[in-house]
Amino acid sequence: MVTAESVLELLEILGTDPEIPSVSIRDLGIVRSVEVDAAGSDTQVTVTLSPTYSGCPATRVIEADVRDTIKRAGVGKVVVRQQLNPPWTTDWITESGRRCLREAGITPPACWASHPAASEADVECPRCGSRDTRLIAGFGSTP
């Protein structure tokens, strides 16, 4: 039987951002919700995603991967929706996702919304731990 939790677990294992394949889309915080409708003969799964930024070039690839991954698990109908409001924030990255990003050499941004006093100076290097850092890319990873 397909449940929202089983779909989330599937996306944890198989769903990744093509630009950052070391972290799952669930850990990245772009999976906003999963709904399962098992009424009738076909099960329908609806997944709502929030792209990391409006116009993200990976959005269509992620949507197709989510759809294909869930269909391969035996679900007949999969609907993938976008939710742009509220916009995605780095606060939604899980601790596991932050660890995966650091291990890939990417410094996850500070949690700005939950810690408004945080600044760029609060970001440490993922390789050596130094706080003597500077922002060199506003979008995307810079390994």
Backbone as a ProteinNet text record, in pm:
[ID]
protein_1_A
[PRIMARY]
MVTAESVLELLEILGTDPEIPSVSIRDLGIVRSVEVDAAGSDTQVTVTLSPTYSGCPATRVIEADVRDTIKRAGVGKVVVRQQLNPPWTTDWITESGRRCLREAGITPPACWASHPAASEADVECPRCGSRDTRLIAGFGSTP
[TERTIARY]
84.8	0	88.7	55.1	130.6	80.6	174.8	142.5	228.7	190.2	270.2	411.6	423.7	556.2	639.6	577.3	655	703.7	624	666.6	781.6	771.1	879.1	1008.4	997.6	1116.6	1178.2	1094.3	1142.1	1216.7	1161.4	1225.4	1353.3	1361.1	1482.8	1597.7	1566	1668.7	1699.6	1596	1614.7	1601.7	1540.1	1516.7	1629.3	1702.8	1810.5	1797.7	1862.4	1872.7	1986.6	1962.9	2069.6	2192	2173.8	2287.7	2364.6	2299.4	2363.1	2322	2374.4	2328.8	2364.5	2442.7	2480.9	2373.8	2269.4	2164.5	2027.6	1941.1	1807.9	1721.1	1620.3	1529.9	1449.3	1430.8	1362.2	1450.5	1580.6	1671.9	1697.4	1687.4	1705	1585.5	1475.3	1358.3	1265.6	1278.3	1189.5	1061.8	1055.6	931.4	841.9	736.7	647.9	540.7	486.9	384	368.7	313.7	278.4	138.2	50	-86.9	-112	-175.5	-208.5	-359.6	-415.8	-559	-575.8	-617	-631.1	-775.6	-862.4	-1002.2	-1013.1	-1098.3	-1116.6	-1011.4	-999.1	-908.8	-763.6	-741.3	-604.8	-566.2	-444.8	-390.8	-330.4	-358.6	-297.4	-211.7	-88.8	1.3	24.3	4.9	32.1	147.5	252.8	370.5	379.8	393.6	409	553.1	615.9	755.6	767.5	865.3	901.8	1043.8	1062.7	1198.8	1284.8	1415.4	1505.6	1505	1475.2	1451.9	1366	1291.4	1202.3	1284.8	1247.8	1321.9	1438.1	1446.9	1556	1555.5	1668.4	1671	1653.2	1673.8	1661.3	1517.9	1427.7	1291.4	1222.1	1224.5	1155.3	1218.6	1350	1418.9	1378.6	1374.6	1334.9	1191.2	1101.4	961.5	950.7	1021.9	1018.8	1077.1	1186.4	1247	1151.7	1082.6	985.8	874.5	820.9	712.2	757.2	874.6	925	955.5	1015.6	1050.6	926.3	822.4	699.6	625.7	624.2	558.7	629.8	763.1	838.1	805.9	758.1	719.3	578.8	514.3	385.5	264.2	283.9	171.4	123.3	-8.2	-64.5	-63.7	-101.6	-111.1	-30.8	57.3	140.5	123.7	91.5	78.5	186.7	262.9	365	326.3	316.3	277.6	391.7	389.1	484.3	412.9	480.6	430.5	538.2	507.7	605.9	590.2	477.6	453.1	411.3	481.9	599.5	718.6	809.1	925.6	1016.9	1087.4	1183.1	1287.3	1332.2	1437.1	1535.9	1658.8	1760.3	1725.6	1632.6	1587.6	1525	1477.8	1409.8	1506.8	1636.3	1734.6	1747.2	1734.8	1745.1	1890.2	1909.8	2046.8	2123	2055.4	2118.3	2158.7	2073.2	2103.2	2221.8	2229.9	2343.2	2473.6	2466.6	2585.4	2629.4	2533.6	2565.9	2627.4	2575.6	2631.3	2775.2	2798.8	2935.1	3030.9	2985.5	3069.7	3101.5	3014.9	3038	3119.2	3159.1	3238.5	3157.2	3028.2	2939	2895.9	2915.9	2875	2727.8	2646.9	2505.6	2490.4	2406.5	2386.4	2328.5	2348.8	2290	2138.1	2070.1	1923.3	1878.7	1863	1834.2	1698.9	1595.9	1461.7	1446.5	1506.8	1491.3	1593.9	1699.1	1802.2	1834.5	1745.2	1764.7	1893	1953.5	2077.1	2199	2180.4	2292.6	2346.4	2474	2534.9	2621.4	2671.6	2759.9	2883.6	2923	3040.9	3019	2895.3	2864.2	2880.8	2926.5	2939	3082.2	3095.4	3230.4	3264.8	3393.6	3443.3	3411.5	3355.7	3321.5	3444.5	3558.2	3678.8	3761.7	3783.3	3874.1	3805.3	3680.7	3607.5	3635.2	3721.2	3753.8	3631.3	3623.6	3517	3568.7	3691.6	3749.1	3706	3578	3517.9	3454.2	3425.4	3352.5	3260.4	3152.7	3056.6	3115.5	3122.7	3174.7	3071.3	2956.7	2851	2716.5	2632.4	2501	2401.9	2425	2336.2	2420.1	2370.5	2437.4	2557.1	2611.5	2724.4	2855.5	2954.2	3087.7	3186.6	3199	3288.7	3434.6
-119.3	0	124.8	217.6	342	440.3	496.7	599.4	722.1	833.7	955.5	932.3	862.7	837	746.8	645.9	558.7	635.4	730.9	814.2	904.7	963.5	1047.7	968.5	845	760	731.1	707.2	683	805.7	923.8	1046.8	1076.6	1028	1042.9	965.1	848.4	760.4	795.9	817.5	830	971	1061	1194.9	1290.4	1336.6	1432.5	1551.8	1659	1776.4	1748.5	1757	1725	1815.5	1933.5	2023	1990.7	1921.4	1884.1	1740.2	1641.4	1503	1438.4	1505.7	1447.7	1464.8	1541.6	1565.7	1537.6	1472.6	1440.2	1565.5	1560.8	1675.4	1691.6	1582.2	1591.5	1666.3	1628.6	1697.3	1841.3	1867.9	2004.3	2092.4	2028.3	2102.7	2149.8	2091.9	2137.9	2054.7	1941	1862.3	1923.6	1988.7	2058	1965.5	1877.4	1785.5	1667.4	1559.8	1440.9	1400.6	1384.8	1340.1	1212.3	1116	989	974.6	952.7	929.3	787.4	698	556.9	520.2	618.8	591	539.4	445.8	390.9	286.1	253.9	145.8	190.5	317	368.2	456.8	438.3	527.1	648.3	766.3	888.5	949.5	985.3	1054.3	1194.5	1293.4	1432.2	1481.6	1527.6	1580.4	1729	1809.2	1953.1	1990.4	2060.2	2100.5	2252.2	2303.8	2445.4	2452.8	2505.9	2514.8	2606.5	2583.3	2663.2	2809.9	2837.8	2975.9	2975.4	3083.2	3093.5	3091.2	3005.7	2993.4	2896.6	2819.4	2721.8	2627.6	2614.6	2531.1	2382.1	2340	2198.2	2157.9	2254.5	2225.6	2119.3	2132.9	2036.4	1897.8	1892.3	1763.4	1697.7	1775.1	1721.8	1671.4	1748.9	1706.6	1574.9	1561.9	1437.6	1321.6	1345.5	1240	1193.5	1288.9	1254.3	1168.8	1213.7	1140.7	999.1	986.8	855.9	764.4	819.3	740.4	680.9	760.9	713.2	615.3	639.8	546.2	411.3	412.2	285.7	205.5	273.6	205.7	146.9	162.8	99.5	188.9	318.3	411	446.6	435.9	460.3	605.6	695.9	836.7	921.7	1003.4	1092.6	1234.9	1324.6	1466.3	1540.7	1623.7	1705.3	1851.4	1920.5	2061.8	2147.7	2274.2	2371.4	2463	2493.3	2591.6	2698.6	2818.3	2926.4	3018.6	3006.3	3091.2	3006.9	3009.9	3091.9	3040.2	3129.6	3085.8	2998.8	2908.6	2821.2	2906	2857.2	2923.3	2818.1	2859.1	2764.8	2711.5	2774.9	2723.7	2585.5	2551.2	2423.5	2308.2	2337.2	2229.4	2157.9	2025.7	1948.6	1944.1	1903	1886.7	1784.4	1677.8	1576.7	1638.4	1721.3	1789.1	1882.8	1954.7	2044.7	1965.8	1851.4	1765.7	1715.7	1670	1621.6	1732	1853.3	1965.9	1993.5	1996.2	2020.2	1912.7	1785.7	1675	1686.5	1752.5	1773.8	1900.9	1969	2090.3	2215.4	2210	2324.5	2374.5	2501.8	2558.6	2594	2526.5	2564	2701.1	2785.6	2917.6	2906.9	3012	3018.1	3020.2	2986.7	2989.9	3134.4	3205.9	3349.1	3380.5	3311.6	3345.5	3317.5	3208.7	3175.1	3245.1	3300.8	3373.5	3503.2	3602.9	3723.7	3799.4	3777	3846.7	3780.7	3664.8	3594.5	3678.1	3661.4	3734	3638.6	3687	3604.6	3563.7	3642	3609.8	3484.5	3442.3	3324.1	3194.2	3201.5	3083.6	3032.5	2900.9	2844.4	2763.2	2752.4	2674.3	2526.7	2456.4	2315.1	2224.5	2273.8	2189.7	2204	2329.2	2348.9	2404.1	2450.8	2503.2	2649.5	2714.4	2855.1	2943.1	3049.1	3147.5	3268.8	3260.9	3365.9	3337.7	3362.6	3328.1	3450.7	3438	3543.7	3477.6	3545.6	3497.1	3514.1	3403.9	3413.8	3374.6	3320.9	3284.6	3299.5	3386.6	3407.7	3298.1	3227	3119.1	2998.4	2882.2	2758.3	2727.7	2611.9	2566.2	2611.7	2624.3	2660.2	2566.7	2443.2	2347	2385.3
0	0	0	-84.1	-94.7	10.5	85.1	183.9	156	213.6	197.2	249.5	362	419.4	329.1	266.7	177.1	54	6.3	-106.6	-63	56.2	107.3	122.6	170.5	184.2	47.7	-51.1	-187	-240.8	-216.7	-262.9	-184.9	-63.5	17.4	-46.1	-99.9	-156.7	-301.5	-382.1	-526.7	-582.5	-509.4	-562.7	-527.8	-628.4	-603.4	-697.2	-658.6	-744.1	-841.4	-972.9	-1068.1	-1054.6	-997.5	-978.2	-850.6	-756.3	-629.8	-597.6	-669.8	-653.1	-519.2	-436.8	-308	-200.9	-229.5	-130	-192.2	-115.4	-167.3	-173	-259	-268.7	-139.8	-68.3	60.9	160.8	167.1	258.2	215.5	86.3	37.3	74.8	111.3	157.4	48	-72.1	-179.2	-188.9	-119.5	-116.7	-9.6	-52.6	41.4	97.1	12.3	61.5	-33	23.1	-54.5	-12.5	-110.2	-83.5	-161.8	-96.2	-160.6	-161.1	-280.6	-295.7	-347.7	-259.6	-295.9	-328.1	-344	-376.4	-519.2	-539.6	-673.6	-705.3	-832.3	-872.9	-885.7	-915.2	-930.3	-813.6	-767.2	-665.1	-734.3	-680.6	-732.6	-623.1	-659.1	-567.4	-621.8	-536	-571.8	-486.1	-551.9	-483.1	-514.2	-410.1	-427.2	-396.3	-491.7	-479.5	-480.8	-408.4	-415.7	-468.7	-590.3	-643.7	-557	-560.3	-477.3	-516.6	-640.9	-681.4	-807	-824.4	-939.2	-1067.2	-1159	-1284.1	-1276.7	-1169.5	-1154.8	-1275.4	-1346.2	-1466	-1437.7	-1314	-1280.5	-1245.9	-1235	-1189.8	-1274.6	-1405.4	-1492.9	-1482.7	-1470	-1455.3	-1323.8	-1216	-1085.6	-1091.1	-1151.4	-1162.8	-1238.4	-1349.7	-1428.6	-1349	-1276	-1193.8	-1084.3	-1020.2	-915.6	-975.4	-1087.5	-1154.4	-1191	-1253.4	-1297.1	-1178.8	-1073.9	-955.5	-891.3	-877.1	-812.4	-903	-1032.7	-1125.7	-1126.7	-1119.9	-1115.8	-990	-887.1	-763.3	-773.6	-890.7	-913.2	-899.3	-886.7	-875.3	-1015.5	-1038.1	-1170.6	-1213.5	-1124.2	-1162.5	-1063.8	-1119.1	-1037.7	-1088.8	-998.5	-1030.7	-952.6	-1022.5	-956.7	-974.6	-862.7	-863.9	-811.2	-849.9	-795.8	-698.3	-589.4	-493.5	-479	-524.7	-521.8	-401.5	-332.3	-217.2	-98	12.2	35.9	-44.1	-80.4	-156.5	-71.3	-138.3	-70.6	1.6	114.3	191.2	239.6	261.4	310	448.6	516.7	646.6	632.7	514.1	492.8	468.6	454.5	438.8	573.1	571.4	695.5	743.2	867.6	919.4	836.3	796.8	711.3	577.6	521.7	396.1	409.5	520.8	545.4	555.8	621.9	634.5	496.5	415.4	280.3	195.2	206.7	131.7	175	307.2	356.6	307.9	311	265.4	116.6	40.8	-102.5	-127.8	-19.8	-34.1	-57.8	-25.1	-44.5	92.4	117.3	245	239.5	321.1	323.2	389.4	333.7	393.1	533.6	610.8	744.3	731.2	837.8	839.8	860.1	751.2	759.3	821.3	780.5	828.6	977.4	1025	1166	1254.5	1193.2	1267.8	1193.6	1201.8	1121.9	1154.5	1270.3	1305.3	1241.7	1178.4	1115.6	1000.4	974.4	863.1	783	669.9	588.3	666.4	765.9	845.9	930.4	945.6	1025.4	947.4	823.5	738.4	744.3	766.1	773.8	649.9	623.9	511.1	534.6	434.9	454.6	461	416.4	415.5	542.7	588	701.5	825.6	812.3	926.9	957.9	880.6	904.2	881.4	959.2	938.7	860.5	813.1	729.3	585.3	557.4	428.5	365.5	235.8	165.3	63.1	31.6	-66.8	-206.2	-282.8	-419.3	-524	-482	-576.4	-506.9	-560	-501.4	-534.5	-645	-687	-723.6	-691.1	-729.3	-642.3	-665.4	-584.8	-647.1	-564.2	-609.9	-542.5	-594	-529.1	-545.3
[MASK]
+++++++++++++++++++++++++++++++++++++++++++++++++++++++++++++++++++++++++++++++++++++++++++++++++++++++++++++++++++++++++++++++++++++++++++++++

